[in-house]
Amino acid sequence: MMTSWEAIIGQAEPIRRLRQMLREDRLPHALLLLGPAGVGKRLTAEAAAATILCARPADAMPCGSCPSCQALQAGAHPNLYRLEPEKRGKAAPVLRIEAVRELQTDLSRAPAAVSAGRVVVIDGADRMNEAAANCLLKTLEEPGRQVVFLLIASARAALLDTVVSRCLVVPFGPLSEADIAHILTERGLAADEAASLAALSGGSAGRALTLHEDGALERRDDALRILASLPKFDMEHVWAEGKRLGALSAEELAEWLRFFRLALRDLLALYSGCALRQRDIAGRLAPLVKEYPESRVFSLVALTSEAERRLLTSNANSRLLMEALPIQMTETAEDAQ
């Protein structure tokens, strides 16, 4: 499938810049699309690749009908190369030197006649190990004729300075909540759910989609329910909630704790008149101002932050941790009455 420029939402400046270079035939041999994850960098790289490879581009737009465009639409273009991190076992995905060496071998051969140029898209360039990065550096220094490299990365600090120096950096910013909500509704989500996910996404449509797929709003609702009910819980309820939370996976617990802390942060915002991070739940948080004095909210923030720290940085038993946490929270909430 061939990605068009029109499919990219909320990145007007990098798109304008890339299309201008394409129109003027001054695209450098290597570009680094740099910015947060899930904001359209990969789609932009695909649209740029389609334009570069097209035999008859007009106004920096692929024609859609030449043999090159047809090959892209079929997902089988011989002059488009893709590299991405590989996952082995339980380790984090890494782009290894073997993949770069294989790419170098492919580029040493003559290109297929379907297009005049070739494009290399390296998605997750910031996950190259040092050996792979140094190997790629040699190719970036001597790229050969009519080869364009499109590197995609989120973490500038994880890239070698020597690799970055060989590329033209094209920065991407976070998406607006309105753009993310639009993307989600286009995928069939209800408008209210899309708005809530957009507010939690941190400017990343990819993050918003992951939150949707993981049922994050249900966990947020659960965290809000616990916060609202703490002052009324008896010990039987405390034990039951602790046992239920302790049965969640470490990833689910981390997200639950994050949502609980976000709710506390927004509760503090209501005290000070600051903007809420989660505006869609303002009506549910407002009644809690009467239930929790500000000092007790800070105590709950400290308890939640410590639980997050222990969950993420130590070998603490998550079941025991979460069975104890509601007791500590209840004691804090009782002091607030």
C-alpha positions in Angstrom: 0.0 0.0 0.0 1.3 3.5 -0.9 1.0 6.2 1.6 0.0 9.7 0.4 1.0 13.0 1.9 -2.7 13.7 2.6 -2.8 10.7 5.0 -0.5 12.5 7.4 -2.2 14.6 10.0 -0.8 17.4 12.1 2.8 17.6 10.7 2.4 20.5 8.2 5.9 22.0 8.7 8.0 18.8 8.1 5.8 17.9 5.2 6.1 21.4 3.7 9.8 21.2 4.1 10.2 17.8 2.5 7.9 18.5 -0.4 9.8 21.8 -1.1 13.1 19.9 -1.3 11.5 17.3 -3.6 10.1 20.0 -5.9 13.5 21.7 -6.1 15.4 18.4 -6.5 17.7 19.2 -3.6 16.9 16.3 -1.3 20.0 15.2 0.6 21.2 11.6 0.5 20.2 11.1 4.2 17.5 12.5 6.4 16.7 11.9 10.0 13.0 12.2 10.9 13.3 12.9 14.6 10.5 13.3 17.1 8.2 11.5 19.6 6.9 8.1 18.8 3.5 7.8 17.1 3.3 11.2 15.5 3.5 10.3 11.8 7.2 9.9 11.1 6.9 6.5 9.5 3.9 7.6 7.3 6.0 10.7 6.2 8.9 8.4 5.3 6.6 6.2 3.3 5.1 9.2 1.4 8.6 10.6 0.7 9.8 7.2 -0.5 6.8 7.0 -2.9 7.6 10.4 -4.3 11.3 9.7 -4.7 10.7 6.4 -6.5 7.9 7.6 -8.7 8.7 7.9 -12.4 6.3 10.9 -13.0 5.9 12.9 -9.8 3.9 16.1 -10.1 4.2 18.9 -7.4 6.2 16.4 -5.2 3.3 13.9 -5.4 3.6 10.4 -6.7 1.5 9.8 -9.8 0.0 6.5 -8.6 0.1 4.8 -12.0 3.7 4.3 -13.1 5.3 0.9 -12.7 7.1 2.1 -9.6 3.9 3.3 -7.9 2.1 0.1 -8.9 5.0 -1.9 -7.3 4.7 0.2 -4.1 0.9 -0.4 -4.0 1.5 -4.1 -4.3 4.0 -3.9 -1.4 6.8 -5.4 -3.6 9.1 -2.6 -4.8 12.5 -4.0 -5.4 14.3 -0.7 -4.8 12.7 0.1 -1.4 14.6 -1.4 1.5 13.3 -1.4 5.1 15.3 -2.0 8.3 13.8 -2.2 11.7 14.9 -3.6 15.1 14.7 -7.3 15.7 13.4 -8.9 18.9 15.3 -11.9 20.2 14.0 -13.7 23.2 13.0 -11.4 26.1 15.5 -8.7 25.2 14.4 -5.3 23.8 14.4 -5.1 20.0 17.7 -4.1 18.5 18.9 -3.2 15.0 22.0 -5.4 14.6 25.0 -5.2 12.4 23.9 -8.3 10.4 21.0 -6.4 9.0 23.2 -3.4 8.0 25.7 -5.7 6.3 22.9 -7.4 4.4 21.7 -4.0 3.3 25.2 -3.1 2.1 25.3 -6.2 0.0 21.9 -5.4 -1.6 23.0 -1.8 -2.3 26.2 -3.1 -4.0 24.1 -4.7 -6.7 22.6 -2.8 -9.6 19.1 -1.4 -8.9 16.0 -2.9 -10.6 14.9 -1.0 -13.7 11.5 -0.1 -12.2 12.8 3.2 -10.8 15.9 5.3 -11.2 16.6 5.6 -7.5 16.6 3.6 -4.4 15.3 4.4 -0.9 16.3 2.9 2.4 13.9 3.4 5.3 15.4 2.6 8.8 12.6 2.6 11.3 13.9 2.7 14.9 17.3 4.0 14.0 17.8 4.9 17.6 17.8 1.2 18.5 20.9 0.4 16.5 23.7 -1.1 18.6 27.1 0.6 18.3 28.4 -2.0 15.8 25.5 -1.5 13.5 25.7 2.3 13.7 29.4 2.3 12.9 28.7 -0.1 10.0 25.9 2.1 8.7 28.2 5.2 9.0 30.4 3.9 6.3 27.5 3.6 3.9 26.2 7.1 4.8 29.6 8.5 4.0 29.7 6.8 0.6 26.1 6.1 -0.2 26.5 5.3 -3.9 24.5 6.8 -6.7 20.8 7.7 -6.4 20.3 6.2 -2.9 18.3 8.1 -0.3 18.3 7.1 3.4 15.3 8.0 5.6 16.2 7.3 9.3 13.3 7.4 11.8 14.1 7.9 15.5 12.5 9.1 18.7 15.6 9.4 21.0 18.3 11.7 19.8 20.6 10.8 22.6 20.6 7.1 21.5 22.1 8.0 18.1 25.8 8.4 17.4 26.7 12.0 16.8 28.6 10.9 13.7 25.5 9.3 12.3 23.4 12.4 13.0 26.0 14.6 11.4 25.6 12.8 8.1 21.9 13.5 8.0 19.6 16.4 7.6 17.5 16.5 10.7 13.7 17.0 10.1 12.1 17.6 13.5 8.5 16.4 14.3 6.5 17.6 17.2 3.7 16.1 19.3 0.2 16.1 17.8 -2.6 18.2 19.1 -5.4 16.5 21.0 -7.8 17.5 18.3 -5.6 15.8 15.6 -5.3 12.7 17.7 -9.1 12.6 18.4 -9.7 13.0 14.6 -7.3 10.0 13.9 -9.2 7.9 16.4 -12.7 8.7 15.2 -11.5 7.9 11.7 -10.7 4.5 13.0 -14.2 4.1 14.4 -13.9 5.2 18.0 -16.7 7.1 19.6 -16.0 10.9 19.9 -16.0 10.9 23.7 -13.7 8.0 24.0 -11.4 9.5 21.4 -11.2 12.8 23.3 -10.4 11.0 26.5 -7.6 8.9 24.9 -6.2 12.0 23.2 -5.9 13.8 26.5 -3.9 10.9 27.9 -1.7 10.3 24.9 1.0 12.9 25.4 0.7 14.0 21.8 1.2 10.5 20.3 -1.5 8.9 18.2 0.3 5.7 18.5 0.2 5.9 22.3 -3.5 6.7 22.1 -4.2 3.6 20.0 -2.2 1.5 22.4 -4.2 2.8 25.3 -7.4 1.9 23.5 -6.2 -1.6 22.6 -5.1 -2.2 26.2 -8.4 -1.0 27.8 -6.7 1.8 29.6 -9.8 3.8 30.1 -11.4 1.0 32.1 -8.3 1.0 34.4 -8.6 4.7 34.8 -12.2 4.4 35.7 -11.2 1.7 38.3 -8.6 4.0 39.8 -11.2 6.9 40.0 -13.6 4.5 41.7 -11.1 3.5 44.3 -10.2 7.2 45.0 -13.8 8.1 45.4 -14.6 5.1 47.7 -11.6 5.1 50.0 -13.2 7.2 52.7 -16.1 4.8 52.8 -14.2 1.5 52.7 -14.3 -0.9 55.6 -11.5 -3.4 56.1 -13.3 -6.1 54.2 -13.5 -3.9 51.1 -9.8 -2.9 51.6 -8.7 -6.5 51.6 -10.9 -7.4 48.6 -9.5 -4.5 46.5 -5.9 -5.2 47.5 -6.3 -8.9 46.5 -7.9 -7.9 43.2 -5.2 -5.4 42.3 -2.5 -7.8 43.4 -3.7 -10.2 40.7 -2.9 -7.8 37.9 0.2 -8.1 35.8 3.1 -5.8 36.6 2.3 -3.8 33.4 -1.3 -3.4 34.3 -0.4 -2.4 37.9 2.0 0.2 36.6 -0.7 1.7 34.4 -3.3 1.6 37.2 -0.9 3.4 39.5 -0.1 6.0 36.9 -3.8 6.8 36.4 -4.3 7.0 40.2 -1.4 9.5 40.4 -2.8 11.5 37.4 -6.2 11.7 39.2 -4.4 13.0 42.3 -2.5 15.5 40.2 -5.7 16.8 38.7 -7.3 17.0 42.2 -4.4 19.3 43.2 -5.0 21.3 40.1 -8.5 21.9 41.2 -7.3 23.3 44.5 -4.9 25.7 42.7 -7.0 26.6 39.7 -4.5 25.2 37.3 -5.4 23.4 34.0 -6.4 19.7 34.4 -4.6 17.1 32.5 -7.8 15.1 32.2 -10.4 17.7 31.5 -13.0 15.0 30.6 -13.2 13.8 34.3 -13.4 17.2 35.9 -17.0 16.6 37.0 -16.0 13.3 38.7 -13.1 14.9 40.5 -14.8 18.1 41.7 -16.8 16.4 44.5 -13.6 14.8 45.9 -12.2 18.2 46.9 -14.5 18.1 49.9 -13.4 14.6 50.8 -9.6 15.1 50.7 -7.8 18.1 52.2 -4.9 19.1 50.1 -2.3 17.8 52.5 -3.8 14.3 52.3 -3.7 14.4 48.6 0.0 15.0 48.8 0.3 12.0 51.2 -1.5 9.8 48.6 0.8 11.1 45.9 3.8 10.1 48.0 2.3 6.6 48.6 1.5 6.1 45.0 4.9 7.3 43.7 6.7 5.0 46.2 4.6 2.1 45.0 5.4 2.9 41.4 9.1 3.1 42.2 9.2 -0.2 44.0 7.2 -1.9 41.2 9.5 -0.6 38.5 12.9 -0.7 40.1 13.0 -3.5 42.6 12.0 -7.1 43.0 9.1 -6.3 45.2 6.3 -8.8 45.2 3.6 -7.0 43.3 0.8 -8.9 45.0 2.0 -8.1 48.5 2.7 -4.5 47.4 -0.8 -4.0 46.2 -2.5 -5.8 49.0 -0.7 -3.4 51.4 -1.3 -0.2 49.4 -5.1 0.1 49.9 -4.6 -0.2 53.6 -2.1 2.6 53.6 -4.4 4.7 51.4 -7.5 4.0 53.6 -5.6 5.2 56.7 -4.7 8.4 54.8 -8.2 8.9 53.6 -9.7 8.3 57.1 -7.4 11.0 58.4 -8.9 13.3 55.9 -12.5 13.0 57.2 
